[in-house]
Amino acid sequence: DAGVTQSPTHLIKTRGQQVTLRCSPKSGHDTVSWYQQALGQGPQFIFQYYEEEERQRGNFPDRFSGHQFPNYSSELNVNALLLGDSALYLCASSLAAGEPGGTIPRNEQFFGPGTRLTVL
Amino acid sequence: RKEVEQDPGPFNVPEGATVAFNCTYSNSASQSFFWYRQDCRKEPKLLMSVYSSGNEDGRFTAQLNRASQYISLLIRDSKLSDSATYLCVPFNQAGTALIFGKGTTLSVSS
């Protein structure tokens, strides 16, 4: 059972450029969330995609956009890169309805290895 | 008050020690909680889920105090391999974003 995969693993860009990161969710999962993790911080939620639509968004500017494809894979695009965009970008997959079992909906999110973006 | 606050750490303990981390949360609607473990330059991995008052898994015990809005993680008989950052995550319903604390760093030495 393949886990969450992300590509590329590392990326170096310069200010003003645009970048596209890719994520394939865990088999059977239909929801993809993206997080940004700066050095020394916890992951910060960017947005979440379900049924090819952005379902929820965190406090990130419009330079950050995304897409989900019919096979549930997803892309994160960042335009006009800033130095402060340098971070580890994590993709997490989950089931919209939650994992089965129990009365409380479960939202266990499984993370991919991340893409480390460096903006020079 | 921040949504999630954790002990700043780092915690430096010898092998075999018992160590506890606390995490406070501000959203009283939070139903359940996760503890994630993150190794240096790696992705977070789910360590434990808490859906009621607590959970125990081997050397790891999580306890939830809803009245005081905090959750703790206790690690007994620490191993070198327990060295990592531990992230506390409350959530209130399936399909919503995870709000992470900054994490608490644990270093276990021989």
Contacts between the chains, C-beta under 8 A, distances in Angstrom:
chain1	res1	chain2	res2	distance
A	31	B	95	6.5
A	33	B	97	6.4
A	33	B	98	7.3
A	35	B	98	7.8
A	35	B	100	7.9
A	40	B	102	7.5
A	41	B	102	5.9
A	42	B	4	7.8
A	42	B	87	5.6
A	42	B	100	3.4
A	42	B	101	5.5
A	42	B	102	4.9
A	42	B	103	5.3
A	43	B	44	6.8
A	43	B	87	7.7
A	43	B	98	7.5
A	43	B	100	5.0
A	44	B	100	7.5
A	45	B	97	4.0
A	45	B	98	6.7
A	45	B	99	6.9
A	48	B	95	7.6
A	48	B	96	8.0
A	48	B	97	6.0
A	50	B	95	7.0
A	55	B	95	7.1
A	56	B	95	7.9
A	56	B	96	6.5
A	56	B	97	5.6
A	58	B	97	6.4
A	88	B	41	7.8
A	90	B	43	5.9
A	90	B	44	7.4
A	92	B	98	7.5
A	94	B	94	7.8
A	94	B	95	7.6
A	95	B	94	7.6
A	96	B	94	7.0
A	96	B	95	5.1
A	97	B	94	6.4
A	97	B	95	7.8
A	98	B	94	3.4
A	98	B	95	7.4
A	102	B	51	6.1
A	104	B	31	5.5
A	104	B	32	5.6
A	104	B	51	5.1
A	105	B	93	5.9
A	105	B	94	3.3
A	105	B	95	7.7
A	106	B	32	7.5
A	106	B	49	7.1
A	106	B	51	7.6
A	106	B	94	6.3
A	107	B	32	7.9
A	107	B	91	5.4
A	107	B	93	7.3
A	107	B	94	4.4
A	107	B	95	6.5
A	107	B	96	6.7
A	107	B	98	7.5
A	108	B	34	7.2
A	108	B	46	6.0
A	108	B	49	6.4
A	109	B	46	7.9
A	109	B	98	5.9
A	110	B	46	7.1
A	111	B	43	4.0
A	111	B	44	5.2
A	111	B	45	7.1
A	112	B	43	6.2
A	113	B	42	7.1
A	113	B	43	5.3
A	114	B	42	7.9
A	114	B	43	5.3
A	116	B	41	7.9
